[in-house]
Amino acid sequence: MQLLNKLDDVEKYKNFGVLTQPFLDKDYVYGKVITDLRHKQKDIKSGYFLASLFLWIKKEVKYSQEKEIQKLKFMRTAKEIWESKKASGCTDYAILFATLARTLGIPTTILHTAEYDWLQRLKNGGDSWMHYGHTFCECYFNDSWVLVDPTCEYIGRIYNPEKLELPYKIAGKSIFIPYFRGLDLGERLNVEIHNKKMDELCNALEK
């Protein structure tokens, strides 16, 4: 994981990362998305295309609170998550979405964020041992970047890539600050190592 990159290279985000290697055929994925769109009579060029993709993922892979699944948070590839049919949380859904979107040729980021109030406590030396954040994706679609939350099923066409102010709440909060943007996490991480790197990257952000 490296410090936050700017959205300055569309072609870069067509590539696959360590955890986001392709595992399904492009035509198969496209067919699933198009079938959903046709059922809903939506335009293929609209944001509904991205929505059909994450709704299909959510249909196939369910959130699980099982201890064995939660222990694997930040450690699995997209293929491993898909084959298990169980997601440990938002990062798993983002990894799946990014992998399948790139399989379709859509430039897509993994965007790690910190919850605003938690970030302020961290940077001011307060109680921050419990880590609060959320993982999104960004897609370059129809000539612009859009924010996608595959977990909460949201697409934002106009947003500030440095401060996400959401029209909905995640665990009671609606403001999230991006601290990492990449192809994926770059490696398998256990929760302890992930949280340590999160602290380092968040502390490097300007107040």
C-alpha positions as CSV (number, residue, x, y, z in Angstrom):
1,M,0.0,0.0,0.0
2,Q,1.3,3.4,-1.0
3,L,0.2,7.0,-0.2
4,L,-2.9,8.2,-2.1
5,N,-2.4,8.5,-5.9
6,K,-4.3,11.1,-7.9
7,L,-6.7,10.2,-10.7
8,D,-4.3,11.1,-13.4
9,D,-3.8,7.8,-15.4
10,V,-7.0,6.2,-16.8
11,E,-5.1,3.5,-18.7
12,K,-3.3,2.4,-15.5
13,Y,-6.6,1.3,-13.9
14,K,-7.4,-1.1,-16.7
15,N,-4.6,-3.2,-15.4
16,F,-5.0,-6.0,-12.8
17,G,-3.3,-6.2,-9.4
18,V,-2.1,-8.9,-7.1
19,L,-5.5,-9.5,-5.6
20,T,-7.5,-8.5,-8.7
21,Q,-6.4,-11.0,-11.3
22,P,-9.1,-11.9,-13.9
23,F,-10.8,-15.2,-13.3
24,L,-14.0,-15.1,-15.4
25,D,-14.4,-14.9,-19.2
26,K,-15.2,-11.4,-20.4
27,D,-18.1,-12.5,-22.5
28,Y,-19.6,-14.4,-19.6
29,V,-19.4,-11.3,-17.3
30,Y,-20.8,-9.0,-20.0
31,G,-23.7,-11.4,-20.7
32,K,-24.7,-11.3,-17.0
33,V,-24.7,-7.6,-16.9
34,I,-26.5,-7.1,-20.2
35,T,-29.2,-9.7,-19.2
36,D,-30.0,-7.7,-16.1
37,L,-30.1,-4.4,-18.1
38,R,-32.5,-5.8,-20.7
39,H,-34.8,-7.1,-18.0
40,K,-34.9,-3.5,-16.6
41,Q,-35.0,-1.9,-20.0
42,K,-32.1,0.4,-19.2
43,D,-29.5,2.1,-21.5
44,I,-26.2,0.3,-21.7
45,K,-24.4,3.6,-21.6
46,S,-25.9,4.7,-18.3
47,G,-24.7,4.2,-14.8
48,Y,-27.2,1.3,-14.6
49,F,-24.5,-0.8,-16.3
50,L,-22.3,-0.4,-13.3
51,A,-25.2,-1.0,-11.0
52,S,-26.1,-4.3,-12.8
53,L,-22.5,-5.4,-12.2
54,F,-22.5,-4.9,-8.5
55,L,-26.0,-6.2,-8.1
56,W,-25.0,-9.5,-9.8
57,I,-21.9,-9.7,-7.5
58,K,-24.1,-9.1,-4.4
59,K,-26.5,-11.9,-5.6
60,E,-23.6,-14.4,-6.0
61,V,-21.5,-13.4,-2.9
62,K,-23.1,-12.8,0.5
63,Y,-21.7,-10.9,3.5
64,S,-20.6,-13.3,6.2
65,Q,-19.8,-12.7,9.9
66,E,-18.4,-16.2,10.2
67,K,-15.1,-16.1,12.2
68,E,-13.3,-18.0,9.5
69,I,-14.3,-15.6,6.9
70,Q,-13.6,-12.5,9.0
71,K,-10.1,-13.8,9.7
72,L,-9.4,-13.6,5.9
73,K,-10.2,-9.9,5.6
74,F,-7.7,-8.2,3.3
75,M,-6.0,-11.5,2.5
76,R,-8.0,-13.1,-0.4
77,T,-7.9,-12.7,-4.2
78,A,-11.0,-11.9,-6.2
79,K,-11.2,-15.5,-7.3
80,E,-10.9,-16.9,-3.8
81,I,-13.7,-14.5,-2.6
82,W,-15.9,-15.5,-5.6
83,E,-15.4,-19.2,-5.1
84,S,-16.2,-19.0,-1.4
85,K,-19.5,-17.2,-2.1
86,K,-18.8,-15.2,1.1
87,A,-17.5,-11.7,1.6
88,S,-15.8,-10.4,4.8
89,G,-16.9,-6.8,4.1
90,C,-16.5,-3.8,1.9
91,T,-12.9,-4.5,0.7
92,D,-13.9,-8.0,-0.6
93,Y,-16.8,-6.5,-2.5
94,A,-14.6,-3.7,-3.9
95,I,-11.9,-6.3,-5.0
96,L,-14.6,-8.3,-6.8
97,F,-16.1,-5.3,-8.4
98,A,-12.8,-3.8,-9.6
99,T,-11.7,-7.2,-11.0
100,L,-14.9,-7.8,-13.0
101,A,-15.1,-4.1,-14.2
102,R,-11.6,-4.3,-15.5
103,T,-12.4,-7.6,-17.1
104,L,-14.9,-5.6,-19.1
105,G,-12.3,-3.0,-20.0
106,I,-13.6,-0.3,-17.5
107,P,-10.7,1.5,-15.7
108,T,-11.4,1.0,-12.0
109,T,-9.7,1.9,-8.7
110,I,-9.7,0.5,-5.3
111,L,-10.3,3.5,-2.9
112,H,-9.6,3.0,0.8
113,T,-11.0,5.7,3.0
114,A,-11.0,6.6,6.7
115,E,-14.1,7.8,8.5
116,Y,-13.7,11.5,9.2
117,D,-14.2,11.6,12.9
118,W,-11.9,8.6,13.4
119,L,-9.2,10.3,11.3
120,Q,-9.3,13.4,13.4
121,R,-8.8,11.4,16.6
122,L,-5.9,9.6,15.0
123,K,-4.2,12.8,13.9
124,N,-4.8,14.5,17.2
125,G,-3.5,11.6,19.3
126,G,-6.8,10.6,20.6
127,D,-8.4,7.1,21.1
128,S,-8.3,5.6,17.6
129,W,-7.4,1.9,18.2
130,M,-10.7,0.8,16.7
131,H,-10.3,1.4,12.9
132,Y,-13.2,2.9,11.0
133,G,-13.3,3.2,7.2
134,H,-14.8,2.0,4.0
135,T,-13.6,0.8,0.7
136,F,-15.1,2.2,-2.6
137,C,-14.2,1.9,-6.2
138,E,-14.0,4.6,-8.9
139,C,-14.8,3.9,-12.5
140,Y,-13.9,5.9,-15.6
141,F,-17.2,5.5,-17.4
142,N,-18.7,7.6,-20.2
143,D,-15.7,10.0,-20.2
144,S,-15.6,10.8,-16.5
145,W,-14.8,9.3,-13.1
146,V,-17.7,8.2,-11.0
147,L,-17.7,6.9,-7.4
148,V,-19.0,3.4,-6.9
149,D,-19.8,1.7,-3.6
150,P,-20.4,-2.0,-4.5
151,T,-21.2,-2.8,-0.8
152,C,-24.0,-0.2,-0.3
153,E,-25.0,-0.2,-3.9
154,Y,-24.4,3.5,-4.7
155,I,-23.1,5.4,-7.7
156,G,-22.1,9.1,-7.4
157,R,-21.5,10.9,-10.7
158,I,-20.3,14.1,-9.0
159,Y,-18.0,13.9,-6.0
160,N,-14.9,15.3,-4.4
161,P,-12.1,12.6,-4.8
162,E,-10.4,14.1,-1.7
163,K,-13.4,14.1,0.6
164,L,-16.4,11.9,0.2
165,E,-19.6,13.4,1.6
166,L,-22.2,10.7,1.0
167,P,-26.0,11.1,0.8
168,Y,-26.3,8.0,3.0
169,K,-24.6,6.7,6.2
170,I,-22.2,3.9,6.8
171,A,-22.3,2.8,10.5
172,G,-23.9,6.1,11.2
173,K,-21.3,8.3,9.4
174,S,-21.3,9.9,6.0
175,I,-17.9,11.7,5.6
176,F,-14.9,9.6,4.5
177,I,-11.4,10.7,3.6
178,P,-9.5,8.8,0.9
179,Y,-6.0,7.7,2.0
180,F,-5.2,5.0,-0.6
181,R,-6.0,4.6,-4.3
182,G,-4.6,1.7,-6.3
183,L,-5.2,-1.5,-8.3
184,D,-5.7,-3.3,-5.0
185,L,-3.9,-3.6,-1.7
186,G,-0.8,-4.9,-3.5
187,E,-0.4,-7.9,-1.2
188,R,-2.2,-10.2,1.2
189,L,-2.5,-8.4,4.6
190,N,-3.8,-9.6,7.9
191,V,-5.9,-7.2,9.9
192,E,-3.1,-6.1,12.2
193,I,-0.7,-5.3,9.4
194,H,-3.5,-3.6,7.4
195,N,-4.4,-1.4,10.3
196,K,-0.8,-0.4,11.0
197,K,-0.4,0.6,7.3
198,M,-3.7,2.5,7.5
199,D,-2.4,4.5,10.5
200,E,0.9,5.3,8.6
201,L,-0.9,6.5,5.5
202,C,-3.5,8.4,7.3
203,N,-1.0,10.2,9.4
204,A,0.8,11.3,6.3
205,L,-2.3,13.1,5.0
206,E,-2.5,16.9,5.6
207,K,-4.8,18.0,8.3
